[in-house]
Amino acid sequence: MALSFTEKGRGDIGGKEFRCYQVTADGSTVTINASDLDMHYIDSAMIGNRSDPHGEVSVNLESLDDGAGSTIVVSIGCTLGDFTLAACSVDLVDMTMASYVQAATDGEIRLQNESGSAADLADTTFRVISPRNIGLSTRTGPYIVFSPALRSGDVFHLAVIGY
């Protein structure tokens, strides 16, 4: 995947050079050469501040009878094969909640009332995120190699120490 860099900071740390970049993936190479970062050798590299696909939706669910469920679709920009995490802004009143990728770009939240009686949720906001590991696979001398999970459009910060 070709990577584009926007330098956010540089300096010295303990006699070593330090660089921080915002990186955007936009092609097919997953390897960075130290010379791309104005360095000769990389001692350490760290990724932070990923922009994971996420979304939210506000809903007011009707009362759910015991044994009944409801499904909420949230557009988050994920793809089939990703996993999701979901959160709700109110007490789920003993309902179960599961999230998953329903189709390209959409996550779903499934609420199921198995509490033994009808339940009514207040107006609430559901948030869904699809965290992905775009971490480093290896770092050897003048190269950084990213994991295969790095996709076109991923944006993250890369901090590098070397010389």
Buried (B, 14 or more C-beta within 10 A) or exposed (E): BEBEBEEEEEEEEEEBBBBBBBBBBBEEEBEBEBEBBEBEEBEEBEBEEBBBBBBBBEBEBEEBEEEBBBEBBBEBBBEEEBEBEBEBEEEBBEBEBEBBBBEEBBBBBBBBBEBEEEBEBEEBEBBBBBEBEBBBEEBEEBBBBBBEEBBEEBBBBBBBBBE
